[in-house]
Amino acid sequence: MNGSPGPWAGPPVGFALLLASASPRRRQLLALLGLPFRIVNAAVDENTSGGEPPDAAAARLALAKARAVSHLHPAALVLGCDTVVALEGDILGKPADAQQAAAMLARLRDRAHEVYTAIALLQDEQEAVHVAATTVRMRAYSETELAAYVASGDPLDKAGAYAIQHPTFRPVDRWTGCYANVMGLPLCHLAAALRAWSVNPPADIPAACQAHTGKRCAAFPAILGRVP
């Protein structure tokens, strides 16, 4: 299935992309590519081992999710994803409760951390894993703002206990790299990875992503190898 990318002429005969994730954020982002896809959730233990580098943890979990779904659908092209938030090398997963969410947000406040999202593509015996990294600087939100955000329940299903796109809390001051990566799916990295399958999404991905997020992007030229 390897080959150089050519002009998009619709999906190949029998093309099926399976997203091994139930995340509504990833579903929304993936739809921007203009490719047909289905969701098949993967039941994978997302715990990380002590001392495991955060980028390696993301890669391992993304591949595990892709393999779990590919085992049931070997003919399909499967996309597995995992996002890891790391502060000084410590992995901050999804908080177990409101108290843990508040503690995470207090640690992150007014500091820089890293967000890694791994994307794993798998079909038959061909697989590829790519990891995107974004440096994020949180703003100095107040205790009142932190408490209100935790009380909303929004942090409880998110790595690092926050959503960069939250419309009222707005936890992030600035970032370097891919904004969509922090949301859970680095679209330009995915488009570049799909070239190994001779799949070229029909959408203008940088334009679609920036329209969806409302954020200007300086990262895509280096990722996609094109002039902005």
Secondary structure by P-SEA (a helix, b strand, c coil): cccccccccccccbbbbbcccccaaaaaaaacccccbbbbbbbccccccccccaaaaaaaaaaaaaaaaaaaccccbbbbbbbbbbcccccccccccaaaaaaaaaaaccbbbbbbbbbbbbccccbbbbbbbbbbbbccccaaaaaaaaaacccccccccccccccccccccccccccccccccaaaaaaaaacccccccccaaaaaaaaaaccccccccccccccc
